[in-house]
Amino acid sequence: MKASKFWDAQKAFIPKQGADGVPVGEICRRAGISPATYFNWIKEI
């Protein structure tokens, strides 16, 4: 299995931006992740 290029702290910070009102598309573009990855990270929290 391929190791993640993101730290656990990043996985926690990126979804919290959505709670601040930033659109999901913008968050994903900045982080370089897909929307599916974003929503999977939300499930982990």
C-alpha positions, -999 to 999 in steps of 0.1 A, spaced: 0 0 0 13 35 -9 21 58 20 2 90 23 21 122 14 0 141 41 6 142 78 -21 135 103 -21 172 113 -28 181 77 -56 155 74 -72 172 104 -67 208 93 -79 205 57 -115 194 66 -118 221 92 -115 247 65 -148 236 52 -164 244 85 -150 280 81 -171 284 49 -145 277 23 -160 258 -7 -150 222 -10 -137 227 -46 -114 255 -34 -101 234 -5 -94 204 -28 -77 226 -54 -53 242 -28 -45 209 -11 -41 189 -44 -67 163 -34 -99 150 -49 -133 157 -34 -136 120 -26 -105 121 -5 -118 152 13 -150 135 23 -131 103 33 -110 125 57 -142 140 71 -154 105 80 -122 98 99 -126 128 122 
